[in-house]
Structure formats: C-alpha cells, structure tokens
C-alpha cells in the first residue's frame, strides 16, 4: 500500500489499517497517523515511512516481522522507549 501525503497535512486514522491484517509493505510519505499504532499490520516486512513525525516509535507499534525499515528525513531518534513501571 502506498500513501503519499508529502504535499499536505493529511491525518490518517489508525483504524483504517485494522482490516489489513496481511499488509506486508507500507510506503507512507509525509502525513500523520492518529490513534493507536497497534492497528497497523504485524505482518509488515517492509516499512517505508519518510518524514515520520514522532521522535520514538510508539510502544504498541509491533514490527516483529520487519526486514526493511526506511525512515529517511524523520524525527525518529530512538526506536522504542522502555516503558517506565510504577
């Protein structure tokens, strides 16, 4: 699936990804996802997400099958932050 939102401030609801449980390639340029990232397929093998706006990947954004991660020009500085246990 390719979503090109480079020229806009498009916001895609994360629930849009929920029915795509077998999605293996996601190419997303610009734009933002709102909601919970756990709706994005755990079967992703290739994630191309240029200009990702967050500094860390959300904890519930599971990428266990991932082989290729391309996040050029993104704000990401750390993949996952450890959750603080209280």
N, CA, C and O atoms as CSV, one atom per row, in Angstrom:
chain,resi,resn,atom,element,x,y,z
A,1,UNK,N,N,0.850,-1.166,0.000
A,1,UNK,CA,C,0.000,0.000,0.000
A,1,UNK,C,C,0.894,1.227,0.000
A,1,UNK,O,O,1.886,1.272,0.728
A,2,UNK,N,N,0.555,2.219,-0.807
A,2,UNK,CA,C,1.307,3.464,-0.884
A,2,UNK,C,C,0.372,4.617,-0.531
A,2,UNK,O,O,-0.693,4.772,-1.128
A,3,UNK,N,N,0.783,5.422,0.446
A,3,UNK,CA,C,0.056,6.626,0.831
A,3,UNK,C,C,1.017,7.793,0.674
A,3,UNK,O,O,2.022,7.864,1.381
A,4,UNK,N,N,0.726,8.701,-0.235
A,4,UNK,CA,C,1.602,9.843,-0.469
A,4,UNK,C,C,0.907,11.106,0.008
A,4,UNK,O,O,-0.041,11.586,-0.614
A,5,UNK,N,N,1.391,11.630,1.114
A,5,UNK,CA,C,0.796,12.836,1.689
A,5,UNK,C,C,1.856,13.910,1.890
A,5,UNK,O,O,1.728,14.743,2.787
A,6,UNK,N,N,2.889,13.901,1.079
A,6,UNK,CA,C,4.005,14.839,1.233
A,6,UNK,C,C,3.581,16.289,1.110
A,6,UNK,O,O,4.089,17.147,1.833
A,7,UNK,N,N,2.672,16.569,0.220
A,7,UNK,CA,C,2.307,17.954,-0.056
A,7,UNK,C,C,1.158,18.442,0.824
A,7,UNK,O,O,0.659,19.552,0.640
A,8,UNK,N,N,0.744,17.621,1.768
A,8,UNK,CA,C,-0.401,18.027,2.585
A,8,UNK,C,C,-0.156,17.686,4.045
A,8,UNK,O,O,0.883,17.130,4.399
A,9,UNK,N,N,-1.093,18.015,4.862
A,9,UNK,CA,C,-1.044,17.712,6.291
A,9,UNK,C,C,-2.065,16.616,6.599
A,9,UNK,O,O,-2.700,16.634,7.654
A,10,UNK,N,N,-2.219,15.668,5.684
A,10,UNK,CA,C,-3.201,14.606,5.853
A,10,UNK,C,C,-2.993,13.836,7.150
A,10,UNK,O,O,-1.862,13.544,7.538
A,11,UNK,N,N,-4.100,13.511,7.815
A,11,UNK,CA,C,-4.080,12.687,9.014
A,11,UNK,C,C,-4.931,11.460,8.709
A,11,UNK,O,O,-6.107,11.570,8.364
A,12,UNK,N,N,-4.312,10.290,8.843
A,12,UNK,CA,C,-4.986,9.027,8.548
A,12,UNK,C,C,-5.338,8.370,9.882
A,12,UNK,O,O,-4.458,8.187,10.723
A,13,UNK,N,N,-6.614,8.009,10.094
A,13,UNK,CA,C,-6.959,7.310,11.337
A,13,UNK,C,C,-6.348,5.912,11.346
A,13,UNK,O,O,-6.420,5.198,10.346
A,14,UNK,N,N,-5.751,5.519,12.463
A,14,UNK,CA,C,-5.089,4.215,12.553
A,14,UNK,C,C,-6.066,3.063,12.327
A,14,UNK,O,O,-5.660,1.983,11.897
A,15,UNK,N,N,-7.332,3.281,12.610
A,15,UNK,CA,C,-8.330,2.223,12.411
A,15,UNK,C,C,-8.486,1.854,10.937
A,15,UNK,O,O,-9.027,0.795,10.619
A,16,UNK,N,N,-8.017,2.718,10.035
A,16,UNK,CA,C,-8.058,2.417,8.600
A,16,UNK,C,C,-7.220,1.186,8.274
A,16,UNK,O,O,-7.483,0.487,7.295
A,17,UNK,N,N,-6.205,0.925,9.105
A,17,UNK,CA,C,-5.308,-0.205,8.864
A,17,UNK,C,C,-5.825,-1.509,9.470
A,17,UNK,O,O,-5.333,-2.580,9.115
A,18,UNK,N,N,-6.794,-1.448,10.365
A,18,UNK,CA,C,-7.259,-2.631,11.088
A,18,UNK,C,C,-7.668,-3.794,10.186
A,18,UNK,O,O,-7.307,-4.930,10.495
A,19,UNK,N,N,-8.403,-3.579,9.083
A,19,UNK,CA,C,-8.782,-4.719,8.241
A,19,UNK,C,C,-7.632,-5.281,7.403
A,19,UNK,O,O,-7.779,-6.335,6.785
A,20,UNK,N,N,-6.494,-4.593,7.377
A,20,UNK,CA,C,-5.368,-5.015,6.536
A,20,UNK,C,C,-4.387,-5.866,7.338
A,20,UNK,O,O,-3.218,-5.499,7.467
A,21,UNK,N,N,-4.832,-6.968,7.865
A,21,UNK,CA,C,-4.009,-7.796,8.749
A,21,UNK,C,C,-2.862,-8.491,8.026
A,21,UNK,O,O,-1.913,-8.933,8.672
A,22,UNK,N,N,-2.927,-8.598,6.702
A,22,UNK,CA,C,-1.868,-9.260,5.938
A,22,UNK,C,C,-0.961,-8.272,5.203
A,22,UNK,O,O,-0.132,-8.677,4.389
A,23,UNK,N,N,-1.114,-6.995,5.484
A,23,UNK,CA,C,-0.317,-5.969,4.811
A,23,UNK,C,C,1.169,-6.200,5.092
A,23,UNK,O,O,1.583,-6.251,6.250
A,24,UNK,N,N,1.964,-6.338,4.037
A,24,UNK,CA,C,3.386,-6.623,4.211
A,24,UNK,C,C,4.285,-5.470,3.782
A,24,UNK,O,O,5.443,-5.411,4.197
A,25,UNK,N,N,3.782,-4.559,2.967
A,25,UNK,CA,C,4.571,-3.419,2.517
A,25,UNK,C,C,3.738,-2.160,2.720
A,25,UNK,O,O,2.606,-2.065,2.246
A,26,UNK,N,N,4.310,-1.200,3.429
A,26,UNK,CA,C,3.634,0.078,3.628
A,26,UNK,C,C,4.619,1.172,3.282
A,26,UNK,O,O,5.676,1.294,3.901
A,27,UNK,N,N,4.264,1.965,2.287
A,27,UNK,CA,C,5.067,3.111,1.876
A,27,UNK,C,C,4.238,4.357,2.174
A,27,UNK,O,O,3.215,4.608,1.538
A,28,UNK,N,N,4.695,5.118,3.141
A,28,UNK,CA,C,3.943,6.265,3.628
A,28,UNK,C,C,4.875,7.465,3.616
A,28,UNK,O,O,5.877,7.469,4.332
A,29,UNK,N,N,4.572,8.475,2.827
A,29,UNK,CA,C,5.407,9.675,2.732
A,29,UNK,C,C,4.632,10.863,3.264
A,29,UNK,O,O,3.583,11.225,2.730
A,30,UNK,N,N,5.160,11.472,4.326
A,30,UNK,CA,C,4.502,12.619,4.918
A,30,UNK,C,C,3.242,12.202,5.654
A,30,UNK,O,O,3.027,11.017,5.907
A,31,UNK,N,N,2.423,13.160,5.990
A,31,UNK,CA,C,1.179,12.865,6.684
A,31,UNK,C,C,1.414,12.318,8.082
A,31,UNK,O,O,2.555,12.161,8.516
A,32,UNK,N,N,0.336,12.032,8.774
A,32,UNK,CA,C,0.399,11.518,10.137
A,32,UNK,C,C,-0.683,10.484,10.345
A,32,UNK,O,O,-1.714,10.494,9.673
A,33,UNK,N,N,-0.437,9.595,11.281
A,33,UNK,CA,C,-1.445,8.617,11.691
A,33,UNK,C,C,-1.910,9.035,13.076
A,33,UNK,O,O,-1.094,9.316,13.954
A,34,UNK,N,N,-3.215,9.074,13.268
A,34,UNK,CA,C,-3.734,9.389,14.599
A,34,UNK,C,C,-4.387,8.133,15.163
A,34,UNK,O,O,-4.993,7.349,14.433
A,35,UNK,N,N,-4.256,7.963,16.445
A,35,UNK,CA,C,-4.836,6.796,17.091
A,35,UNK,C,C,-3.753,5.830,17.538
A,35,UNK,O,O,-2.607,6.216,17.766
A,36,UNK,N,N,-4.133,4.580,17.658
A,36,UNK,CA,C,-3.240,3.558,18.192
A,36,UNK,C,C,-2.540,2.808,17.070
A,36,UNK,O,O,-3.188,2.300,16.155
A,37,UNK,N,N,-1.241,2.742,17.142
A,37,UNK,CA,C,-0.439,2.123,16.092
A,37,UNK,C,C,-0.565,0.602,16.062
A,37,UNK,O,O,-0.107,-0.032,15.111
A,38,UNK,N,N,-1.174,0.006,17.081
A,38,UNK,CA,C,-1.341,-1.450,17.080
A,38,UNK,C,C,-2.282,-1.914,15.975
A,38,UNK,O,O,-2.352,-3.109,15.688
A,39,UNK,N,N,-3.002,-0.991,15.353
A,39,UNK,CA,C,-3.887,-1.346,14.241
A,39,UNK,C,C,-3.111,-1.612,12.949
A,39,UNK,O,O,-3.649,-2.211,12.017
A,40,UNK,N,N,-1.858,-1.175,12.886
A,40,UNK,CA,C,-1.040,-1.404,11.692
A,40,UNK,C,C,-0.548,-2.848,11.721
A,40,UNK,O,O,-0.116,-3.339,12.764
A,41,UNK,N,N,-0.614,-3.516,10.600
A,41,UNK,CA,C,-0.339,-4.948,10.473
A,41,UNK,C,C,0.966,-5.389,11.116
A,41,UNK,O,O,2.012,-4.768,10.930
A,42,UNK,N,N,0.884,-6.473,11.876
A,42,UNK,CA,C,2.068,-7.075,12.475
A,42,UNK,C,C,2.822,-7.912,11.454
A,42,UNK,O,O,3.915,-8.399,11.742
A,43,UNK,N,N,2.253,-8.087,10.264
A,43,UNK,CA,C,2.877,-8.870,9.186
A,43,UNK,C,C,3.788,-8.019,8.303
A,43,UNK,O,O,4.361,-8.528,7.340
A,44,UNK,N,N,3.931,-6.721,8.619
A,44,UNK,CA,C,4.765,-5.846,7.795
A,44,UNK,C,C,6.183,-6.382,7.685
A,44,UNK,O,O,6.825,-6.695,8.688
A,45,UNK,N,N,6.654,-6.482,6.460
A,45,UNK,CA,C,8.025,-6.888,6.185
A,45,UNK,C,C,8.849,-5.656,5.808
A,45,UNK,O,O,10.036,-5.569,6.124
A,46,UNK,N,N,8.210,-4.718,5.136
A,46,UNK,CA,C,8.896,-3.523,4.666
A,46,UNK,C,C,8.082,-2.296,5.064
A,46,UNK,O,O,6.919,-2.161,4.685
A,47,UNK,N,N,8.698,-1.413,5.824
A,47,UNK,CA,C,8.063,-0.157,6.217
A,47,UNK,C,C,8.922,0.989,5.705
A,47,UNK,O,O,10.064,1.164,6.129
A,48,UNK,N,N,8.361,1.760,4.795
A,48,UNK,CA,C,8.999,2.941,4.213
A,48,UNK,C,C,8.153,4.105,4.689
A,48,UNK,O,O,7.054,4.323,4.179
A,49,UNK,N,N,8.652,4.858,5.665
A,49,UNK,CA,C,7.866,5.954,6.222
A,49,UNK,C,C,8.747,7.185,6.338
A,49,UNK,O,O,9.324,7.459,7.390
A,50,UNK,N,N,8.840,7.917,5.244
A,50,UNK,CA,C,9.643,9.139,5.232
A,50,UNK,C,C,8.868,10.250,5.926
A,50,UNK,O,O,7.645,10.351,5.825
A,51,UNK,N,N,9.619,11.069,6.624
A,51,UNK,CA,C,9.075,12.211,7.351
A,51,UNK,C,C,8.136,11.805,8.500
A,51,UNK,O,O,7.157,12.494,8.787
A,52,UNK,N,N,8.452,10.689,9.141
A,52,UNK,CA,C,7.700,10.252,10.325
A,52,UNK,C,C,7.882,11.315,11.393
A,52,UNK,O,O,9.012,11.721,11.664
A,53,UNK,N,N,6.802,11.776,12.004
A,53,UNK,CA,C,6.873,12.963,12.862
A,53,UNK,C,C,7.288,12.696,14.311
A,53,UNK,O,O,7.740,13.620,14.987
A,54,UNK,N,N,7.151,11.478,14.803
A,54,UNK,CA,C,7.453,11.210,16.207
A,54,UNK,C,C,8.943,10.941,16.433
A,54,UNK,O,O,9.635,10.475,15.527
A,55,UNK,N,N,9.438,11.234,17.642
A,55,UNK,CA,C,10.842,11.005,17.959
A,55,UNK,C,C,11.138,9.551,18.311
A,55,UNK,O,O,12.277,9.104,18.175
A,56,UNK,N,N,10.132,8.812,18.760
A,56,UNK,CA,C,10.280,7.382,19.033
A,56,UNK,C,C,9.075,6.654,18.447
A,56,UNK,O,O,8.007,7.240,18.266
A,57,UNK,N,N,9.261,5.383,18.156
A,57,UNK,CA,C,8.122,4.589,17.694
A,57,UNK,C,C,7.248,4.277,18.900
A,57,UNK,O,O,7.771,3.965,19.970
A,58,UNK,N,N,5.927,4.355,18.752
A,58,UNK,CA,C,5.038,4.032,19.859
A,58,UNK,C,C,5.256,2.588,20.325
A,58,UNK,O,O,5.501,1.700,19.508
A,59,UNK,N,N,5.168,2.361,21.626
A,59,UNK,CA,C,5.435,1.054,22.217
A,59,UNK,C,C,4.564,-0.052,21.612
A,59,UNK,O,O,5.030,-1.177,21.433
A,60,UNK,N,N,3.328,0.257,21.304
A,60,UNK,CA,C,2.408,-0.757,20.766
A,60,UNK,C,C,2.523,-0.938,19.253
A,60,UNK,O,O,1.744,-1.682,18.656
A,61,UNK,N,N,3.469,-0.276,18.645
A,61,UNK,CA,C,3.717,-0.399,17.205
A,61,UNK,C,C,4.672,-1.575,17.025
A,61,UNK,O,O,5.888,-1.390,16.977
A,62,UNK,N,N,4.127,-2.773,16.927
A,62,UNK,CA,C,4.907,-4.006,16.870
A,62,UNK,C,C,5.326,-4.307,15.439
A,62,UNK,O,O,4.495,-4.379,14.535
A,63,UNK,N,N,6.611,-4.480,15.253
A,63,UNK,CA,C,7.152,-4.740,13.924
A,63,UNK,C,C,8.001,-6.009,13.959
A,63,UNK,O,O,9.140,-6.011,13.492
A,64,UNK,N,N,7.447,-7.082,14.510
A,64,UNK,CA,C,8.193,-8.319,14.718
A,64,UNK,C,C,8.644,-8.988,13.424
A,64,UNK,O,O,9.660,-9.683,13.427
A,65,UNK,N,N,7.932,-8.804,12.327
A,65,UNK,CA,C,8.271,-9.445,11.048
A,65,UNK,C,C,9.099,-8.545,10.143
A,65,UNK,O,O,9.458,-8.934,9.032
A,66,UNK,N,N,9.400,-7.343,10.619
A,66,UNK,CA,C,10.052,-6.338,9.786
A,66,UNK,C,C,11.455,-6.745,9.350
A,66,UNK,O,O,12.257,-7.216,10.157
A,67,UNK,N,N,11.739,-6.557,8.067
A,67,UNK,CA,C,13.061,-6.823,7.499
A,67,UNK,C,C,13.695,-5.506,7.053
A,67,UNK,O,O,14.897,-5.308,7.231
A,68,UNK,N,N,12.889,-4.597,6.471
A,68,UNK,CA,C,13.396,-3.317,5.965
A,68,UNK,C,C,12.658,-2.175,6.662
A,68,UNK,O,O,11.428,-2.127,6.678
A,69,UNK,N,N,13.434,-1.264,7.235
A,69,UNK,CA,C,12.880,-0.070,7.869
A,69,UNK,C,C,13.569,1.134,7.253
A,69,UNK,O,O,14.770,1.325,7.446
A,70,UNK,N,N,12.827,1.946,6.517
A,70,UNK,CA,C,13.365,3.120,5.836
A,70,UNK,C,C,12.592,4.338,6.329
A,70,UNK,O,O,11.441,4.550,5.948
A,71,UNK,N,N,13.233,5.130,7.174
A,71,UNK,CA,C,12.564,6.294,7.770
A,71,UNK,C,C,13.386,7.555,7.554
A,71,UNK,O,O,13.640,8.306,8.496
A,72,UNK,N,N,13.799,7.786,6.313
A,72,UNK,CA,C,14.596,8.963,5.993
A,72,UNK,C,C,13.833,10.252,6.296
A,72,UNK,O,O,12.607,10.312,6.196
A,73,UNK,N,N,14.588,11.265,6.665
A,73,UNK,CA,C,14.043,12.608,6.914
A,73,UNK,C,C,12.974,12.591,8.009
A,73,UNK,O,O,12.059,13.414,7.989
A,74,UNK,N,N,13.081,11.677,8.949
A,74,UNK,CA,C,12.122,11.570,10.046
A,74,UNK,C,C,12.684,12.200,11.310
A,74,UNK,O,O,13.883,12.460,11.412
A,75,UNK,N,N,11.802,12.441,12.268
A,75,UNK,CA,C,12.218,12.971,13.560
A,75,UNK,C,C,12.657,11.863,14.506
A,75,UNK,O,O,13.083,12.154,15.624
A,76,UNK,N,N,12.569,10.628,14.103
A,76,UNK,CA,C,12.843,9.477,14.961
A,76,UNK,C,C,14.312,9.456,15.379
A,76,UNK,O,O,15.217,9.502,14.546
A,77,UNK,N,N,14.521,9.384,16.682
A,77,UNK,CA,C,15.866,9.331,17.251
A,77,UNK,C,C,16.090,8.024,18.010
A,77,UNK,O,O,17.229,7.648,18.287
A,78,UNK,N,N,15.008,7.342,18.341
A,78,UNK,CA,C,15.066,6.116,19.124
A,78,UNK,C,C,13.910,5.230,18.676
A,78,UNK,O,O,12.795,5.717,18.489
A,79,UNK,N,N,14.164,3.929,18.503
A,79,UNK,CA,C,13.085,3.075,18.011
A,79,UNK,C,C,11.981,2.921,19.035
A,79,UNK,O,O,10.844,3.311,18.766
A,80,UNK,N,N,12.276,2.362,20.206
A,80,UNK,CA,C,11.260,2.229,21.243
A,80,UNK,C,C,11.847,2.687,22.552
A,80,UNK,O,O,12.980,2.343,22.886
A,81,UNK,N,N,11.081,3.461,23.296
A,81,UNK,CA,C,11.482,3.833,24.638
A,81,UNK,C,C,11.000,2.759,25.584
A,81,UNK,O,O,9.896,2.238,25.429
A,82,UNK,N,N,11.806,2.428,26.548
A,82,UNK,CA,C,11.375,1.464,27.571
A,82,UNK,C,C,10.235,2.086,28.356
A,82,UNK,O,O,10.266,3.265,28.708
A,83,UNK,N,N,9.216,1.258,28.626
A,83,UNK,CA,C,8.104,1.750,29.441
A,83,UNK,C,C,8.551,1.820,30.886
A,83,UNK,O,O,9.202,0.903,31.388
A,84,UNK,N,N,8.207,2.894,31.545
A,84,UNK,CA,C,8.542,3.054,32.950
A,84,UNK,C,C,7.476,2.355,33.778
A,84,UNK,O,O,6.284,2.625,33.631
A,85,UNK,N,N,7.918,1.450,34.652
A,85,UNK,CA,C,6.967,0.734,35.513
A,85,UNK,C,C,6.871,1.457,36.833
A,85,UNK,O,O,7.874,1.818,37.448
A,86,UNK,N,N,5.634,1.659,37.253
A,86,UNK,CA,C,5.392,2.393,38.509
A,86,UNK,C,C,5.122,1.414,39.608
A,86,UNK,O,O,4.893,1.815,40.749
